[in-house]
């Protein structure tokens, strides 16, 4: 019974901040890379951030300098700190996990997924 449970989403104004959490259970957390994806209505699921088993961090240009991914293995939790939020950041944010050592950017490379948490940024 693998589970990834996201929390921390909500409604913020443009320029505001949110911190998302992803609590994992049912697998050895330290053996997996963790990632965040997002999906807005009518759009494809988009890679947002990833952190490898060894602490390597990856972001696309759309969030670089604004978002920070981290993990606490002792608590089986990954985080996404989001600052300087824009209306185009509005989406459902999903947590995902993979055993791959080389971190994938595509959703097909991930073994486990959470249910998602809504982030809405108003203008």
C-alpha positions in Angstrom: 0.0 0.0 0.0 2.2 2.8 -1.4 0.9 6.2 -0.7 2.0 9.8 -1.5 -0.2 12.4 0.1 0.2 16.1 -0.8 -0.8 19.0 1.4 -0.3 22.7 1.6 -2.2 23.9 -1.5 -4.5 26.9 -1.3 -5.4 30.3 -2.7 -2.8 33.1 -2.7 -2.3 36.5 -4.5 0.2 37.1 -7.2 3.6 37.4 -5.5 2.7 35.3 -2.6 4.2 32.0 -1.3 3.1 28.5 -0.5 4.9 25.4 0.8 3.7 22.0 -0.4 4.4 18.8 1.5 4.4 15.2 0.2 4.3 12.5 2.9 5.3 9.0 1.6 4.6 5.6 3.0 4.8 1.9 1.9 8.3 2.1 0.3 11.9 2.9 1.3 11.8 6.6 0.8 15.6 7.1 0.7 15.9 4.7 -2.3 13.7 7.0 -4.5 14.1 10.3 -6.2 11.1 12.6 -5.6 9.5 15.1 -8.0 6.7 17.6 -8.4 4.5 17.9 -11.5 1.6 20.2 -12.1 -1.4 20.2 -14.4 -3.8 23.0 -15.3 -7.2 22.4 -17.0 -6.8 21.5 -20.7 -3.0 21.3 -20.5 -0.4 18.5 -20.3 1.1 17.5 -17.0 4.3 19.6 -16.6 7.5 18.8 -14.8 8.2 21.3 -12.0 11.1 20.0 -9.8 13.0 16.9 -8.8 15.5 15.9 -6.1 17.6 12.7 -6.6 18.5 10.1 -4.1 21.8 11.8 -3.6 20.5 15.4 -3.4 20.8 16.5 -7.0 18.2 19.1 -7.9 16.5 19.9 -11.2 14.1 22.7 -12.3 12.7 23.9 -15.6 13.2 27.6 -16.6 9.6 28.4 -15.8 10.2 28.0 -12.0 13.9 28.4 -11.6 14.8 31.0 -9.0 11.2 30.9 -7.5 10.7 27.3 -6.4 12.8 25.2 -4.2 12.5 21.4 -3.7 13.8 19.6 -0.6 13.4 16.3 1.2 13.7 15.0 4.8 14.3 11.3 4.6 13.9 10.8 8.4 10.3 12.0 8.0 9.6 10.4 4.5 8.6 13.9 3.3 9.4 16.0 0.2 8.6 19.7 0.0 8.1 22.4 -2.6 8.6 26.0 -1.5 7.0 28.3 -4.0 7.7 32.0 -3.9 6.8 34.9 -6.2 3.8 33.0 -7.4 2.1 34.0 -10.7 -1.4 33.3 -12.1 0.2 30.9 -14.6 1.3 28.7 -11.6 -2.3 27.9 -11.0 -2.7 24.1 -11.3 -3.1 20.8 -9.4 0.3 19.9 -8.1 1.3 16.2 -7.9 4.1 14.5 -6.0 5.8 11.5 -7.7 8.6 9.0 -6.9 11.0 7.0 -9.0 13.8 4.4 -8.3 15.8 5.8 -11.2 19.2 7.1 -10.4 19.2 9.5 -13.4 16.2 11.6 -12.6 13.5 11.6 -15.4 11.7 14.8 -16.5 8.8 12.9 -18.1 5.8 11.5 -16.1 6.3 8.0 -17.6 9.5 7.6 -15.6 7.8 7.7 -12.2 6.5 4.7 -10.3 4.2 6.3 -7.7 1.9 9.3 -7.7 -0.1 11.3 -5.2 -3.7 12.5 -5.7 -2.7 16.2 -6.0 -3.3 19.4 -4.2 -4.8 22.6 -5.8 -2.8 25.8 -6.0 -4.6 28.9 -7.2 -2.9 32.2 -7.7 -5.2 35.2 -8.1 -4.3 38.5 -9.9 
